[in-house]
Amino acid sequence: MFTNPEQFASATKSLFEFQLMTFNALTSKAVQGVEQVLALNLATAKSQVEESLAAGKEMSQVKDPKAALALAAAQAQPGLAGAAAYNQQLSDIMKDIHKEFTVAADAHLAEAKSNLSALIYDVTQNVRPGSENAVAIVKAAIDNAFNGYEQVSKATKEAVQAVEAEIAKASAQVTPAKSSAKAGKK
């Protein structure tokens, strides 16, 4: 396949271009995810401010302490439901990002592995006598590059799993609070 330096350079260039394309796709998805999280946070903050103002207005009009306690308990329920909905939306955003990253990383890894395998094969098949050391160096560099791809893919998956674990922890904190609020209401 790569019988001359131009073919080798072309293969290297196409692999580099594929890396850039993958990086751009992942960067774009990450930015889109950040935008979604920011929009969610802004909408949540706006909703909470509006609810707090409405709750404050209602509280200021209550004359009886028992009615004030009942009103406070009634207002806690929508807040807990909102927190659970927020966590669910945040989880959905993270799952979508995770899926996109996984698909892109797997596609990149498969393409890189295919190109690198072909490159290693051609380098070892078309070697001139006396250049075995150079071939060994190139082969080691190619192997190291592939190992690097695998490490990046693994690190990406671990980072997404860590974020998902944090979301799960936040959801778990909301769920017991929601359950205890329901128990207190009965």
C-alpha positions, -999 to 999 in steps of 0.1 A, spaced: 0 0 0 27 26 10 55 17 -14 70 52 -14 73 82 9 44 101 -7 20 73 2 33 72 37 29 110 40 -6 108 26 -16 81 51 -1 101 79 -19 132 67 -53 115 64 -49 101 99 -40 135 112 -70 150 95 -92 123 110 -78 132 144 -87 168 139 -122 160 127 -128 138 157 -113 165 180 -136 191 165 -166 169 168 -159 161 205 -151 198 212 -184 208 195 -203 183 215 -187 194 248 -195 230 241 -231 221 232 -233 201 265 -220 231 285 -245 254 267 -273 229 276 -262 228 312 -260 266 314 -294 270 298 -308 244 323 -291 263 352 -305 297 341 -340 283 336 -338 267 370 -325 298 387 -352 320 370 -379 295 381 -366 294 417 -365 332 419 -400 335 406 -413 308 429 -395 324 459 -411 358 451 -445 342 448 -440 322 480 -428 353 499 -459 372 487 -482 344 499 -464 342 532 -467 379 538 -505 376 534 -509 347 559 -521 358 594 -523 324 612 -491 305 622 -507 271 614 -516 284 579 -481 296 575 -467 262 583 -491 245 560 -482 269 532 -445 264 538 -450 226 536 -470 229 505 -443 250 488 -416 225 497 -432 198 475 -428 216 442 -392 226 451 -383 189 457 -400 179 425 -381 207 406 -348 194 420 -356 159 409 -366 172 374 -334 192 373 -313 162 382 -331 141 355 -325 168 328 -289 171 338 -285 133 337 -300 132 303 -276 159 290 -246 139 304 -259 106 290 -262 123 256 -227 137 258 -214 103 270 -230 86 240 -216 111 215 -181 108 230 -182 71 231 -194 68 195 -168 93 183 -140 77 203 -148 42 191 -150 53 155 -117 71 158 -101 42 175 -113 18 148 -101 41 120 -68 47 137 -62 10 143 -70 2 107 -47 29 93 -19 21 118 -21 -16 111 -18 -10 73 10 14 79 29 -11 101 24 -38 75 36 -17 47 66 -4 66 77 -39 75 71 -53 40 90 -26 20 121 -23 41 154 -19 25 183 -40 38 201 -23 66 172 -1 77 157 -25 103 165 -1 132 146 27 115 117 4 109 118 -6 145 117 30 156 88 38 133 69 8 144 75 17 181 62 52 174 31 39 157 25 15 185 29 43 210 5 65 191 -21 37 191 -16 32 228 -21 69 233 -55 67 214 -65 39 237 -55 59 268 -74 90 256 -105 69 250 -102 53 284 -97 86 301 -127 101 283 -149 72 294 -137 75 330 -143 112 331 -179 108 319 -185 80 344 -172 103 372 -197 130 361 -225 105 359 -216 93 394 -218 128 408 -252 133 392 -264 100 407 -252 112 441 -271 145 437 -302 126 427 -299 103 457 -297 133 480 -329 147 465 -348 114 466 -345 109 505 -355 145 511 -385 141 488 -395 109 507 -391 125 541 -412 155 530 -440 131 519 -438 112 552 -440 145 572 -470 155 552 -490 124 561 
